[in-house]
């Protein structure tokens, strides 16, 4: 995450990339790696808070609450679903929309819903029955489009599904996995993790992370997102050999850091190039992020 980086006294290189750098387009980000975001009732999870947006996925009924798995995916935390789900206030009709999920599906004999709408006409991302392709679906039967590389039962998958109201695109484990055009209008509804329409086509397996954006990403940013998720869960080996972040996780670009800081009223200044100006514009309690032979934090 980017927040611990802000507490560092000095960094020898740019900080690791984080979904926080996606800025205002980041609608929700659930990560089982963030222990503080998970509420436990024994082994059950009645609430999973998004890192951004001030929203939580919740389930009041104990019998259908997901189960916390401390080492569920590659010895890292995840939530186990299977006739269990969480409700969220996230609107499931918004487009453009990108959903990225790191998960391990156990069953592709039936449709498996990663995130779906409460109403029957909501936007959902599912793993298709029999063939294992990720798909964007409206309601029960209207498929917007599907991926061309399948999920494999029992294996880690990083799936990204995007739709802008006219065109869709998919990526699976770092490879582009199909695109096309479609025109679909979704029913305005809240959403659920692990099911659609209150218990239909439930997900069977483990989910480690879900990122939802009100945008469609360019290729460079998509590659950062998918590789970030893979590296976080020890699954970088699943990325293709030619992927730019196959051998090392992505790092923030200067443009990304400037945008992130600007949204918070901070400044990113090259201190070596303009030391006096940097001193003048720094106003406590804002921090100043300075690339000066490395990244430094001025508190």
Rosetta blueprint (number, residue, H / E / L):
1 X L
2 X L
3 X H
4 X H
5 X H
6 X H
7 X L
8 X L
9 X L
10 X E
11 X E
12 X L
13 X L
14 X L
15 X L
16 X E
17 X L
18 X L
19 X H
20 X H
21 X H
22 X H
23 X H
24 X H
25 X H
26 X E
27 X E
28 X E
29 X E
30 X E
31 X E
32 X L
33 X L
34 X L
35 X H
36 X H
37 X H
38 X E
39 X E
40 X E
41 X E
42 X L
43 X L
44 X E
45 X E
46 X E
47 X E
48 X E
49 X E
50 X L
51 X L
52 X L
53 X L
54 X L
55 X L
56 X E
57 X E
58 X E
59 X L
60 X L
61 X L
62 X H
63 X H
64 X H
65 X L
66 X E
67 X E
68 X E
69 X E
70 X E
71 X E
72 X E
73 X E
74 X L
75 X L
76 X E
77 X E
78 X E
79 X E
80 X E
81 X E
82 X L
83 X L
84 X L
85 X L
86 X E
87 X E
88 X E
89 X L
90 X L
91 X L
92 X L
93 X L
94 X L
95 X L
96 X L
97 X E
98 X E
99 X E
100 X E
101 X E
102 X E
103 X E
104 X E
105 X E
106 X L
107 X L
108 X L
109 X L
110 X L
111 X L
112 X E
113 X E
114 X E
115 X E
116 X E
117 X E
118 X L
119 X L
120 X L
121 X L
122 X L
123 X E
124 X E
125 X E
126 X E
127 X E
128 X L
129 X L
130 X L
131 X L
132 X L
133 X L
134 X E
135 X E
136 X E
137 X E
138 X E
139 X L
140 X L
141 X L
142 X E
143 X E
144 X E
145 X E
146 X E
147 X L
148 X L
149 X L
150 X L
151 X L
152 X L
153 X L
154 X L
155 X L
156 X L
157 X E
158 X E
159 X E
160 X E
161 X E
162 X E
163 X E
164 X L
165 X L
166 X L
167 X E
168 X E
169 X E
170 X E
171 X E
172 X E
173 X L
174 X L
175 X E
176 X E
177 X E
178 X E
179 X E
180 X E
181 X E
182 X L
183 X L
184 X L
185 X L
186 X L
187 X L
188 X L
189 X L
190 X L
191 X E
192 X E
193 X E
194 X L
195 X L
196 X E
197 X L
198 X L
199 X L
200 X E
201 X L
202 X L
203 X L
204 X L
205 X E
206 X E
207 X E
208 X E
209 X E
210 X E
211 X E
212 X E
213 X E
214 X L
215 X L
216 X L
217 X L
218 X L
219 X H
220 X H
221 X H
222 X H
223 X H
224 X H
225 X H
226 X H
227 X H
228 X H
229 X H
230 X H
231 X H
232 X H
233 X L
234 X L
235 X L
236 X H
237 X H
238 X H
239 X L
240 X L
241 X L
242 X L
243 X L
244 X L
245 X L
246 X L
247 X L
248 X L
249 X L
250 X L
251 X E
252 X L
253 X L
254 X H
255 X H
256 X H
257 X H
258 X H
259 X H
260 X H
261 X H
262 X H
263 X H
264 X L
265 X L
266 X L
267 X E
268 X E
269 X E
270 X L
271 X L
272 X L
273 X L
274 X L
275 X H
276 X H
277 X H
278 X H
279 X H
280 X H
281 X H
282 X L
283 X L
284 X L
285 X L
286 X L
287 X L
288 X E
289 X E
290 X E
291 X E
292 X L
293 X L
294 X L
295 X E
296 X E
297 X E
298 X E
299 X L
